[in-house]
Amino acid sequence: MTRYDDTNVFAKILRGELPCNKVYEDDVVLAFNDIRPQRKNHIIIIPKKAYVSLNDFAEKASPEEQKAILMAAVKIAKDLGIYESGYRVITNIGSDGGQEVPHFHFHLLGGEPVGKLIG
């Protein structure tokens, strides 16, 4: 498993070294608008602790942290008004999965049809 690199962009956002357009925050989770949105709503949801990927998060995060990030995604969808119409939550793992930032995160996309997942 890749070691956590605390110079990644999300770690810098968490430390306040880089700005973000925050949409949600609690003790465990920070969520903000993606700077290159792929849909009308494109939110990045991250845990505040250092986890490389979903694999790392699933193996090391407490049940409370795991619940908090899932509940944050649902709350954000409700707040955005897309809970009923639908949305997509994606996480990329490793280089083959297309992970660009080595800090576990979800992409929440919605507000318009998101299309097919692949192809």
N, CA, C and O atoms as a printed pandas DataFrame, in Angstrom:
     atom_number atom_name residue_name chain_id  residue_number  x_coord  y_coord  z_coord
0              1         N          MET        A               1    0.849   -1.189    0.000
1              2        CA          MET        A               1    0.000    0.000    0.000
2              3         C          MET        A               1    0.889    1.246    0.000
3              4         O          MET        A               1    1.929    1.280    0.658
4              5         N          THR        A               2    0.472    2.242   -0.730
5              6        CA          THR        A               2    1.193    3.506   -0.801
6              7         C          THR        A               2    1.162    4.204    0.554
7              8         O          THR        A               2    0.136    4.218    1.235
8              9         N          ARG        A               3    2.292    4.779    0.933
9             10        CA          ARG        A               3    2.342    5.573    2.169
10            11         C          ARG        A               3    1.647    6.908    1.950
11            12         O          ARG        A               3    1.634    7.441    0.841
12            13         N          TYR        A               4    1.077    7.434    3.009
13            14        CA          TYR        A               4    0.400    8.720    2.929
14            15         C          TYR        A               4    1.432    9.822    2.710
15            16         O          TYR        A               4    2.446    9.881    3.407
16            17         N          ASP        A               5    1.171   10.683    1.748
17            18        CA          ASP        A               5    2.034   11.816    1.425
18            19         C          ASP        A               5    1.349   13.091    1.902
19            20         O          ASP        A               5    0.364   13.529    1.308
20            21         N          ASP        A               6    1.869   13.685    2.968
21            22        CA          ASP        A               6    1.190   14.854    3.540
22            23         C          ASP        A               6    1.433   16.150    2.768
23            24         O          ASP        A               6    1.083   17.234    3.236
24            25         N          THR        A               7    2.035   16.033    1.581
25            26        CA          THR        A               7    2.162   17.208    0.711
26            27         C          THR        A               7    1.058   17.241   -0.343
27            28         O          THR        A               7    1.042   18.132   -1.192
28            29         N          ASN        A               8    0.132   16.276   -0.298
29            30        CA          ASN        A               8   -0.936   16.258   -1.305
30            31         C          ASN        A               8   -1.878   17.443   -1.103
31            32         O          ASN        A               8   -1.944   18.022   -0.019
32            33         N          VAL        A               9   -2.595   17.788   -2.150
33            34        CA          VAL        A               9   -3.440   18.985   -2.166
34            35         C          VAL        A               9   -4.517   18.954   -1.085
35            36         O          VAL        A               9   -4.823   19.995   -0.503
36            37         N          PHE        A              10   -5.094   17.798   -0.805
37            38        CA          PHE        A              10   -6.152   17.743    0.211
38            39         C          PHE        A              10   -5.583   17.928    1.614
39            40         O          PHE        A              10   -6.229   18.540    2.464
40            41         N          ALA        A              11   -4.386   17.408    1.866
41            42        CA          ALA        A              11   -3.722   17.642    3.155
42            43         C          ALA        A              11   -3.449   19.133    3.337
43            44         O          ALA        A              11   -3.602   19.671    4.433
44            45         N          LYS        A              12   -3.047   19.791    2.259
45            46        CA          LYS        A              12   -2.795   21.235    2.329
46            47         C          LYS        A              12   -4.089   22.009    2.597
47            48         O          LYS        A              12   -4.084   22.990    3.340
48            49         N          ILE        A              13   -5.184   21.572    1.997
49            50        CA          ILE        A              13   -6.486   22.207    2.269
50            51         C          ILE        A              13   -6.858   22.017    3.730
51            52         O          ILE        A              13   -7.301   22.960    4.386
52            53         N          LEU        A              14   -6.682   20.801    4.247
53            54        CA          LEU        A              14   -7.013   20.532    5.643
54            55         C          LEU        A              14   -6.176   21.378    6.611
55            56         O          LEU        A              14   -6.668   21.781    7.665
56            57         N          ARG        A              15   -4.933   21.643    6.259
57            58        CA          ARG        A              15   -4.064   22.473    7.112
58            59         C          ARG        A              15   -4.304   23.969    6.919
59            60         O          ARG        A              15   -3.713   24.784    7.627
60            61         N          GLY        A              16   -5.160   24.334    5.974
61            62        CA          GLY        A              16   -5.429   25.742    5.712
62            63         C          GLY        A              16   -4.390   26.420    4.836
63            64         O          GLY        A              16   -4.372   27.646    4.732
64            65         N          GLU        A              17   -3.530   25.639    4.209
65            66        CA          GLU        A              17   -2.496   26.190    3.328
66            67         C          GLU        A              17   -3.054   26.543    1.955
67            68         O          GLU        A              17   -2.505   27.397    1.260
68            69         N          LEU        A              18   -4.137   25.892    1.567
69            70        CA          LEU        A              18   -4.826   26.180    0.308
70            71         C          LEU        A              18   -6.293   26.422    0.617
71            72         O          LEU        A              18   -6.848   25.794    1.518
72            73         N          PRO        A              19   -6.928   27.326   -0.119
73            74        CA          PRO        A              19   -8.346   27.601    0.128
74            75         C          PRO        A              19   -9.238   26.540   -0.510
75            76         O          PRO        A              19   -8.811   25.795   -1.392
76            77         N          CYS        A              20  -10.475   26.490   -0.049
77            78        CA          CYS        A              20  -11.490   25.655   -0.686
78            79         C          CYS        A              20  -12.831   26.343   -0.506
79            80         O          CYS        A              20  -13.010   27.168    0.389
80            81         N          ASN        A              21  -13.756   25.993   -1.363
81            82        CA          ASN        A              21  -15.127   26.500   -1.273
82            83         C          ASN        A              21  -15.939   25.448   -0.522
83            84         O          ASN        A              21  -16.570   24.580   -1.125
84            85         N          LYS        A              22  -15.910   25.544    0.809
85            86        CA          LYS        A              22  -16.494   24.541    1.697
86            87         C          LYS        A              22  -18.010   24.490    1.579
87            88         O          LYS        A              22  -18.677   25.524    1.543
88            89         N          VAL        A              23  -18.548   23.267    1.518
89            90        CA          VAL        A              23  -19.993   23.079    1.527
90            91         C          VAL        A              23  -20.465   22.328    2.768
91            92         O          VAL        A              23  -21.652   22.347    3.093
92            93         N          TYR        A              24  -19.524   21.657    3.473
93            94        CA          TYR        A              24  -19.887   20.892    4.663
94            95         C          TYR        A              24  -18.638   20.649    5.493
95            96         O          TYR        A              24  -17.551   20.438    4.956
96            97         N          GLU        A              25  -18.808   20.680    6.814
97            98        CA          GLU        A              25  -17.707   20.316    7.694
98            99         C          GLU        A              25  -18.267   19.871    9.031
99           100         O          GLU        A              25  -19.223   20.448    9.551
100          101         N          ASP        A              26  -17.645   18.823    9.579
101          102        CA          ASP        A              26  -17.907   18.404   10.950
102          103         C          ASP        A              26  -16.561   17.985   11.545
103          104         O          ASP        A              26  -15.516   18.310   10.981
104          105         N          ASP        A              27  -16.566   17.284   12.652
105          106        CA          ASP        A              27  -15.314   16.905   13.310
106          107         C          ASP        A              27  -14.496   15.899   12.509
107          108         O          ASP        A              27  -13.285   15.799   12.703
108          109         N          VAL        A              28  -15.132   15.161   11.622
109          110        CA          VAL        A              28  -14.497   14.053   10.907
110          111         C          VAL        A              28  -14.308   14.327    9.425
111          112         O          VAL        A              28  -13.364   13.821    8.818
112          113         N          VAL        A              29  -15.193   15.122    8.833
113          114        CA          VAL        A              29  -15.300   15.255    7.376
114          115         C          VAL        A              29  -15.230   16.719    6.948
115          116         O          VAL        A              29  -15.723   17.614    7.634
116          117         N          LEU        A              30  -14.604   16.932    5.795
117          118        CA          LEU        A              30  -14.641   18.229    5.112
118          119         C          LEU        A              30  -15.101   17.965    3.685
119          120         O          LEU        A              30  -14.645   17.016    3.048
120          121         N          ALA        A              31  -16.001   18.802    3.183
121          122        CA          ALA        A              31  -16.473   18.675    1.800
122          123         C          ALA        A              31  -16.448   20.046    1.147
123          124         O          ALA        A              31  -16.773   21.055    1.773
124          125         N          PHE        A              32  -16.058   20.068   -0.121
125          126        CA          PHE        A              32  -15.911   21.326   -0.838
126          127         C          PHE        A              32  -16.145   21.110   -2.326
127          128         O          PHE        A              32  -16.076   19.987   -2.825
128          129         N          ASN        A              33  -16.421   22.205   -3.023
129          130        CA          ASN        A              33  -16.630   22.139   -4.467
130          131         C          ASN        A              33  -15.329   21.788   -5.177
131          132         O          ASN        A              33  -14.264   22.311   -4.848
132          133         N          ASP        A              34  -15.432   20.896   -6.153
133          134        CA          ASP        A              34  -14.277   20.547   -6.978
134          135         C          ASP        A              34  -13.892   21.761   -7.824
135          136         O          ASP        A              34  -14.764   22.473   -8.323
136          137         N          ILE        A              35  -12.610   21.994   -7.983
137          138        CA          ILE        A              35  -12.175   23.168   -8.767
138          139         C          ILE        A              35  -12.319   22.944  -10.274
139          140         O          ILE        A              35  -12.251   23.898  -11.049
140          141         N          ARG        A              36  -12.518   21.697  -10.692
141          142        CA          ARG        A              36  -12.773   21.379  -12.099
142          143         C          ARG        A              36  -14.033   20.512  -12.169
143          144         O          ARG        A              36  -13.951   19.315  -12.446
144          145         N          PRO        A              37  -15.198   21.118  -11.918
145          146        CA          PRO        A              37  -16.434   20.316  -11.833
146          147         C          PRO        A              37  -16.766   19.615  -13.139
147          148         O          PRO        A              37  -16.619   20.172  -14.227
148          149         N          GLN        A              38  -17.221   18.366  -12.997
149          150        CA          GLN        A              38  -17.629   17.547  -14.140
150          151         C          GLN        A              38  -19.141   17.549  -14.343
151          152         O          GLN        A              38  -19.624   17.104  -15.385
152          153         N          ARG        A              39  -19.884   18.039  -13.368
153          154        CA          ARG        A              39  -21.330   18.183  -13.447
154          155         C          ARG        A              39  -21.725   19.433  -12.687
155          156         O          ARG        A              39  -20.888   20.063  -12.041
156          157         N          LYS        A              40  -23.016   19.800  -12.765
157          158        CA          LYS        A              40  -23.503   21.004  -12.083
158          159         C          LYS        A              40  -23.066   21.015  -10.622
159          160         O          LYS        A              40  -22.568   22.028  -10.130
160          161         N          ASN        A              41  -23.249   19.902   -9.931
161          162        CA          ASN        A              41  -22.751   19.741   -8.573
162          163         C          ASN        A              41  -21.622   18.720   -8.608
163          164         O          ASN        A              41  -21.815   17.590   -9.054
164          165         N          HIS        A              42  -20.461   19.114   -8.145
165          166        CA          HIS        A              42  -19.319   18.197   -8.057
166          167         C          HIS        A              42  -18.590   18.541   -6.763
167          168         O          HIS        A              42  -17.842   19.515   -6.685
168          169         N          ILE        A              43  -18.830   17.714   -5.754
169          170        CA          ILE        A              43  -18.314   17.950   -4.413
170          171         C          ILE        A              43  -17.263   16.901   -4.092
171          172         O          ILE        A              43  -17.440   15.723   -4.402
172          173         N          ILE        A              44  -16.170   17.326   -3.470
173          174        CA          ILE        A              44  -15.152   16.419   -2.950
174          175         C          ILE        A              44  -15.420   16.260   -1.455
175          176         O          ILE        A              44  -15.569   17.249   -0.738
176          177         N          ILE        A              45  -15.481   15.018   -0.990
177          178        CA          ILE        A              45  -15.738   14.717    0.422
178          179         C          ILE        A              45  -14.538   13.945    0.954
179          180         O          ILE        A              45  -14.204   12.878    0.439
180          181         N          ILE        A              46  -13.887   14.485    1.989
181          182        CA          ILE        A              46  -12.674   13.855    2.513
182          183         C          ILE        A              46  -12.754   13.678    4.031
183          184         O          ILE        A              46  -13.375   14.480    4.727
184          185         N          PRO        A              47  -12.116   12.616    4.533
185          186        CA          PRO        A              47  -11.954   12.519    5.971
186          187         C          PRO        A              47  -10.836   13.481    6.390
187          188         O          PRO        A              47   -9.933   13.775    5.606
188          189         N          LYS        A              48  -10.907   13.959    7.612
189          190        CA          LYS        A              48   -9.887   14.883    8.095
190          191         C          LYS        A              48   -8.592   14.178    8.497
191          192         O          LYS        A              48   -7.541   14.813    8.588
192          193         N          LYS        A              49   -8.667   12.878    8.735
193          194        CA          LYS        A              49   -7.455   12.120    9.050
194          195         C          LYS        A              49   -6.812   11.617    7.767
195          196         O          LYS        A              49   -7.442   11.583    6.710
196          197         N          ALA        A              50   -5.560   11.232    7.875
197          198        CA          ALA        A              50   -4.745   10.834    6.728
198          199         C          ALA        A              50   -4.966    9.379    6.334
199          200         O          ALA        A              50   -4.454    8.462    6.976
200          201         N          TYR        A              51   -5.736    9.185    5.269
201          202        CA          TYR        A              51   -5.946    7.860    4.679
202          203         C          TYR        A              51   -5.646    7.991    3.187
203          204         O          TYR        A              51   -6.069    8.954    2.548
204          205         N          VAL        A              52   -4.924    7.032    2.641
205          206        CA          VAL        A              52   -4.510    7.095    1.242
206          207         C          VAL        A              52   -5.667    6.829    0.288
207          208         O          VAL        A              52   -5.836    7.542   -0.701
208          209         N          SER        A              53   -6.455    5.814    0.579
209          210        CA          SER        A              53   -7.494    5.355   -0.349
210          211         C          SER        A              53   -8.623    4.699    0.425
211          212         O          SER        A              53   -8.569    4.586    1.650
212          213         N          LEU        A              54   -9.645    4.267   -0.301
213          214        CA          LEU        A              54  -10.731    3.525    0.331
214          215         C          LEU        A              54  -10.193    2.289    1.033
215          216         O          LEU        A              54  -10.648    1.961    2.129
216          217         N          ASN        A              55   -9.241    1.601    0.431
217          218        CA          ASN        A              55   -8.656    0.416    1.061
218          219         C          ASN        A              55   -8.093    0.766    2.441
219          220         O          ASN        A              55   -8.378    0.085    3.426
220          221         N          ASP        A              56   -7.308    1.812    2.500
221          222        CA          ASP        A              56   -6.685    2.274    3.737
222          223         C          ASP        A              56   -7.761    2.689    4.746
223          224         O          ASP        A              56   -7.691    2.329    5.921
224          225         N          PHE        A              57   -8.748    3.443    4.279
225          226        CA          PHE        A              57   -9.834    3.923    5.136
226          227         C          PHE        A              57  -10.635    2.750    5.705
227          228         O          PHE        A              57  -10.941    2.732    6.897
228          229         N          ALA        A              58  -10.971    1.783    4.869
229          230        CA          ALA        A              58  -11.757    0.627    5.311
230          231         C          ALA        A              58  -11.007   -0.191    6.358
231          232         O          ALA        A              58  -11.616   -0.733    7.280
232          233         N          GLU        A              59   -9.699   -0.279    6.216
233          234        CA          GLU        A              59   -8.893   -1.090    7.134
234          235         C          GLU        A              59   -8.558   -0.360    8.439
235          236         O          GLU        A              59   -8.397   -1.007    9.474
236          237         N          LYS        A              60   -8.450    0.976    8.412
237          238        CA          LYS        A              60   -7.923    1.700    9.574
238          239         C          LYS        A              60   -8.897    2.653   10.252
239          240         O          LYS        A              60   -8.734    2.946   11.436
240          241         N          ALA        A              61   -9.889    3.138    9.547
241          242        CA          ALA        A              61  -10.811    4.126   10.129
242          243         C          ALA        A              61  -11.754    3.461   11.120
243          244         O          ALA        A              61  -12.110    2.291   10.983
244          245         N          SER        A              62  -12.139    4.224   12.101
245          246        CA          SER        A              62  -13.097    3.721   13.090
246          247         C          SER        A              62  -14.481    3.606   12.447
247          248         O          SER        A              62  -14.755    4.252   11.436
248          249         N          PRO        A              63  -15.348    2.785   13.035
249          250        CA          PRO        A              63  -16.724    2.724   12.533
250          251         C          PRO        A              63  -17.405    4.096   12.543
251          252         O          PRO        A              63  -18.216    4.391   11.665
252          253         N          GLU        A              64  -17.083    4.921   13.517
253          254        CA          GLU        A              64  -17.668    6.268   13.589
254          255         C          GLU        A              64  -17.228    7.120   12.406
255          256         O          GLU        A              64  -18.035    7.851   11.832
256          257         N          GLU        A              65  -15.946    7.029   12.036
257          258        CA          GLU        A              65  -15.458    7.775   10.870
258          259         C          GLU        A              65  -16.113    7.271    9.594
259          260         O          GLU        A              65  -16.505    8.062    8.736
260          261         N          GLN        A              66  -16.231    5.955    9.471
261          262        CA          GLN        A              66  -16.835    5.374    8.276
262          263         C          GLN        A              66  -18.289    5.819    8.143
263          264         O          GLN        A              66  -18.735    6.175    7.052
264          265         N          LYS        A              67  -19.018    5.798    9.241
265          266        CA          LYS        A              67  -20.404    6.246    9.207
266          267         C          LYS        A              67  -20.474    7.736    8.888
267          268         O          LYS        A              67  -21.326    8.165    8.110
268          269         N          ALA        A              68  -19.584    8.526    9.482
269          270        CA          ALA        A              68  -19.626    9.979    9.304
270          271         C          ALA        A              68  -19.464   10.387    7.850
271          272         O          ALA        A              68  -20.156   11.294    7.388
272          273         N          ILE        A              69  -18.566    9.740    7.120
273          274        CA          ILE        A              69  -18.349   10.151    5.732
274          275         C          ILE        A              69  -19.536    9.768    4.857
275          276         O          ILE        A              69  -19.894   10.505    3.939
276          277         N          LEU        A              70  -20.151    8.612    5.137
277          278        CA          LEU        A              70  -21.338    8.216    4.369
278          279         C          LEU        A              70  -22.521    9.125    4.674
279          280         O          LEU        A              70  -23.245    9.535    3.767
280          281         N          MET        A              71  -22.715    9.437    5.940
281          282        CA          MET        A              71  -23.822   10.313    6.317
282          283         C          MET        A              71  -23.604   11.733    5.781
283          284         O          MET        A              71  -24.566   12.420    5.436
284          285         N          ALA        A              72  -22.351   12.170    5.711
285          286        CA          ALA        A              72  -22.056   13.483    5.141
286          287         C          ALA        A              72  -22.466   13.522    3.673
287          288         O          ALA        A              72  -23.036   14.513    3.217
288          289         N          ALA        A              73  -22.181   12.454    2.929
289          290        CA          ALA        A              73  -22.555   12.409    1.510
290          291         C          ALA        A              73  -24.066   12.543    1.348
291          292         O          ALA        A              73  -24.537   13.279    0.482
292          293         N          VAL        A              74  -24.818   11.839    2.173
293          294        CA          VAL        A              74  -26.279   11.897    2.093
294          295         C          VAL        A              74  -26.782   13.289    2.481
295          296         O          VAL        A              74  -27.669   13.832    1.821
296          297         N          LYS        A              75  -26.224   13.865    3.539
297          298        CA          LYS        A              75  -26.639   15.207    3.962
298          299         C          LYS        A              75  -26.353   16.237    2.873
299          300         O          LYS        A              75  -27.183   17.105    2.603
300          301         N          ILE        A              76  -25.191   16.143    2.254
301          302        CA          ILE        A              76  -24.836   17.077    1.187
302          303         C          ILE        A              76  -25.820   16.943    0.026
303          304         O          ILE        A              76  -26.276   17.948   -0.519
304          305         N          ALA        A              77  -26.150   15.709   -0.353
305          306        CA          ALA        A              77  -27.124   15.495   -1.437
306          307         C          ALA        A              77  -28.462   16.133   -1.085
307          308         O          ALA        A              77  -29.091   16.762   -1.937
308          309         N          LYS        A              78  -28.901   15.979    0.153
309          310        CA          LYS        A              78  -30.148   16.613    0.586
310          311         C          LYS        A              78  -30.031   18.131    0.520
311          312         O          LYS        A              78  -30.926   18.807    0.013
312          313         N          ASP        A              79  -28.919   18.669    1.038
313          314        CA          ASP        A              79  -28.719   20.121    1.046
314          315         C          ASP        A              79  -28.691   20.701   -0.362
315          316         O          ASP        A              79  -29.148   21.823   -0.582
316          317         N          LEU        A              80  -28.157   19.943   -1.313
317          318        CA          LEU        A              80  -28.081   20.400   -2.701
318          319         C          LEU        A              80  -29.396   20.207   -3.454
319          320         O          LEU        A              80  -29.549   20.699   -4.572
320          321         N          GLY        A              81  -30.344   19.493   -2.847
321          322        CA          GLY        A              81  -31.622   19.243   -3.500
322          323         C          GLY        A              81  -31.575   18.142   -4.540
323          324         O          GLY        A              81  -32.420   18.096   -5.434
324          325         N          ILE        A              82  -30.587   17.247   -4.434
325          326        CA          ILE        A              82  -30.454   16.171   -5.424
326          327         C          ILE        A              82  -30.690   14.784   -4.824
327          328         O          ILE        A              82  -30.513   13.772   -5.501
328          329         N          TYR        A              83  -31.086   14.744   -3.568
329          330        CA          TYR        A              83  -31.325   13.482   -2.868
330          331         C          TYR        A              83  -32.377   12.638   -3.589
331          332         O          TYR        A              83  -32.196   11.432   -3.759
332          333         N          GLU        A              84  -33.455   13.256   -4.004
333          334        CA          GLU        A              84  -34.548   12.525   -4.662
334          335         C          GLU        A              84  -34.267   12.267   -6.149
335          336         O          GLU        A              84  -34.560   11.183   -6.654
336          337         N          SER        A              85  -33.703   13.251   -6.845
337          338        CA          SER        A              85  -33.489   13.105   -8.293
338          339         C          SER        A              85  -32.336   12.168   -8.623
339          340         O          SER        A              85  -32.298   11.579   -9.703
340          341         N          GLY        A              86  -31.407   12.033   -7.702
341          342        CA          GLY        A              86  -30.299   11.105   -7.890
342          343         C          GLY        A              86  -28.953   11.790   -8.048
343          344         O          GLY        A              86  -28.859   12.952   -8.443
344          345         N          TYR        A              87  -27.937   11.044   -7.732
345          346        CA          TYR        A              87  -26.562   11.531   -7.780
346          347         C          TYR        A              87  -25.629   10.326   -7.815
347          348         O          TYR        A              87  -26.063    9.190   -7.627
348          349         N          ARG        A              88  -24.365   10.577   -8.053
349          350        CA          ARG        A              88  -23.368    9.504   -8.089
350          351         C          ARG        A              88  -22.275    9.836   -7.091
351          352         O          ARG        A              88  -21.853   10.985   -6.961
352          353         N          VAL        A              89  -21.821    8.799   -6.384
353          354        CA          VAL        A              89  -20.677    8.917   -5.479
354          355         C          VAL        A              89  -19.610    7.964   -5.998
355          356         O          VAL        A              89  -19.857    6.773   -6.192
356          357         N          ILE        A              90  -18.414    8.515   -6.218
357          358        CA          ILE        A              90  -17.315    7.747   -6.813
358          359         C          ILE        A              90  -16.072    7.903   -5.950
359          360         O          ILE        A              90  -15.817    8.975   -5.401
360          361         N          THR        A              91  -15.307    6.833   -5.836
361          362        CA          THR        A              91  -13.954    6.944   -5.312
362          363         C          THR        A              91  -13.037    6.152   -6.230
363          364         O          THR        A              91  -13.381    5.063   -6.688
364          365         N          ASN        A              92  -11.886    6.707   -6.487
365          366        CA          ASN        A              92  -10.892    6.060   -7.333
366          367         C          ASN        A              92   -9.781    5.534   -6.421
367          368         O          ASN        A              92   -9.380    6.204   -5.469
368          369         N          ILE        A              93   -9.290    4.329   -6.722
369          370        CA          ILE        A              93   -8.291    3.690   -5.874
370          371         C          ILE        A              93   -7.098    3.299   -6.723
371          372         O          ILE        A              93   -7.227    2.509   -7.658
372          373         N          GLY        A              94   -5.942    3.847   -6.404
373          374        CA          GLY        A              94   -4.704    3.486   -7.086
374          375         C          GLY        A              94   -4.636    3.994   -8.511
375          376         O          GLY        A              94   -5.580    4.587   -9.033
376          377         N          SER        A              95   -3.495    3.744   -9.120
377          378        CA          SER        A              95   -3.259    4.264  -10.469
378          379         C          SER        A              95   -4.190    3.633  -11.503
379          380         O          SER        A              95   -4.673    4.337  -12.390
380          381         N          ASP        A              96   -4.452    2.347  -11.418
381          382        CA          ASP        A              96   -5.368    1.716  -12.370
382          383         C          ASP        A              96   -6.798    2.210  -12.192
383          384         O          ASP        A              96   -7.578    2.209  -13.144
384          385         N          GLY        A              97   -7.145    2.630  -10.987
385          386        CA          GLY        A              97   -8.481    3.151  -10.717
386          387         C          GLY        A              97   -8.615    4.633  -11.006
387          388         O          GLY        A              97   -9.700    5.197  -10.871
388          389         N          GLY        A              98   -7.518    5.271  -11.402
389          390        CA          GLY        A              98   -7.563    6.687  -11.759
390          391         C          GLY        A              98   -7.432    7.650  -10.587
391          392         O          GLY        A              98   -7.798    8.819  -10.712
392          393         N          GLN        A              99   -6.915    7.184   -9.446
393          394        CA          GLN        A              99   -6.757    8.071   -8.298
394          395         C          GLN        A              99   -5.627    9.063   -8.562
395          396         O          GLN        A              99   -4.492    8.669   -8.830
396          397         N          GLU        A             100   -5.951   10.353   -8.484
397          398        CA          GLU        A             100   -4.971   11.403   -8.739
398          399         C          GLU        A             100   -4.402   12.007   -7.460
399          400         O          GLU        A             100   -3.238   12.403   -7.423
400          401         N          VAL        A             101   -5.223   12.078   -6.409
401          402        CA          VAL        A             101   -4.769   12.646   -5.136
402          403         C          VAL        A             101   -4.704   11.516   -4.117
403          404         O          VAL        A             101   -5.712   10.851   -3.876
404          405         N          PRO        A             102   -3.531   11.282   -3.509
405          406        CA          PRO        A             102   -3.387   10.166   -2.583
406          407         C          PRO        A             102   -3.917   10.472   -1.173
407          408         O          PRO        A             102   -3.223   10.281   -0.174
408          409         N          HIS        A             103   -5.155   10.946   -1.126
409          410        CA          HIS        A             103   -5.900   11.127    0.128
410          411         C          HIS        A             103   -7.296   10.625   -0.187
411          412         O          HIS        A             103   -7.926   11.107   -1.128
412          413         N          PHE        A             104   -7.797    9.653    0.592
413          414        CA          PHE        A             104   -9.105    9.075    0.324
414          415         C          PHE        A             104  -10.140   10.175    0.170
415          416         O          PHE        A             104  -10.203   11.104    0.974
416          417         N          HIS        A             105  -10.950   10.057   -0.874
417          418        CA          HIS        A             105  -12.013   11.038   -1.110
418          419         C          HIS        A             105  -13.108   10.447   -1.983
419          420         O          HIS        A             105  -12.892    9.537   -2.783
420          421         N          PHE        A             106  -14.281   11.005   -1.790
421          422        CA          PHE        A             106  -15.421   10.725   -2.652
422          423         C          PHE        A             106  -15.646   11.920   -3.555
423          424         O          PHE        A             106  -15.418   13.064   -3.161
424          425         N          HIS        A             107  -16.096   11.644   -4.771
425          426        CA          HIS        A             107  -16.651   12.665   -5.652
426          427         C          HIS        A             107  -18.157   12.463   -5.597
427          428         O          HIS        A             107  -18.636   11.354   -5.837
428          429         N          LEU        A             108  -18.907   13.503   -5.287
429          430        CA          LEU        A             108  -20.364   13.459   -5.338
430          431         C          LEU        A             108  -20.785   14.330   -6.516
431          432         O          LEU        A             108  -20.515   15.531   -6.542
432          433         N          LEU        A             109  -21.449   13.708   -7.490
433          434        CA          LEU        A             109  -21.851   14.423   -8.705
434          435         C          LEU        A             109  -23.351   14.349   -8.891
435          436         O          LEU        A             109  -23.956   13.298   -8.676
436          437         N          GLY        A             110  -23.958   15.456   -9.290
437          438        CA          GLY        A             110  -25.386   15.465   -9.536
438          439         C          GLY        A             110  -25.867   16.815  -10.000
439          440         O          GLY        A             110  -25.083   17.667  -10.417
440          441         N          GLY        A             111  -27.175   16.998   -9.920
441          442        CA          GLY        A             111  -27.785   18.244  -10.373
442          443         C          GLY        A             111  -28.148   18.231  -11.841
443          444         O          GLY        A             111  -28.770   19.164  -12.348
444          445         N          GLU        A             112  -27.759   17.175  -12.513
445          446        CA          GLU        A             112  -28.061   16.920  -13.928
446          447         C          GLU        A             112  -27.726   15.455  -14.168
447          448         O          GLU        A             112  -27.021   14.856  -13.356
448          449         N          PRO        A             113  -28.208   14.854  -15.260
449          450        CA          PRO        A             113  -27.867   13.453  -15.514
450          451         C          PRO        A             113  -26.350   13.254  -15.573
451          452         O          PRO        A             113  -25.630   14.041  -16.189
452          453         N          VAL        A             114  -25.885   12.198  -14.926
453          454        CA          VAL        A             114  -24.442   11.945  -14.925
454          455         C          VAL        A             114  -24.014   10.979  -16.015
455          456         O          VAL        A             114  -22.818   10.815  -16.257
456          457         N          GLY        A             115  -24.961   10.341  -16.673
457          458        CA          GLY        A             115  -24.629    9.453  -17.781
458          459         C          GLY        A             115  -24.128    8.094  -17.323
459          460         O          GLY        A             115  -24.145    7.762  -16.137
460          461         N          LYS        A             116  -23.684    7.321  -18.303
461          462        CA          LYS        A             116  -23.148    5.978  -18.019
462          463         C          LYS        A             116  -21.869    6.094  -17.218
463          464         O          LYS        A             116  -21.131    7.073  -17.330
464          465         N          LEU        A             117  -21.624    5.090  -16.417
465          466        CA          LEU        A             117  -20.399    5.084  -15.630
466          467         C          LEU        A             117  -19.175    4.861  -16.514
467          468         O          LEU        A             117  -18.158    5.537  -16.357
468          469         N          ILE        A             118  -19.276    3.918  -17.436
469          470        CA          ILE        A             118  -18.148    3.590  -18.317
470          471         C          ILE        A             118  -18.683    3.483  -19.735
471          472         O          ILE        A             118  -19.746    2.908  -19.972
472          473         N          GLY        A             119  -17.931    4.046  -20.677
473          474        CA          GLY        A             119  -18.253    3.898  -22.088
474          475         C          GLY        A             119  -19.421    4.677  -22.482
475          476         O          GLY        A             119  -19.815    4.652  -23.648
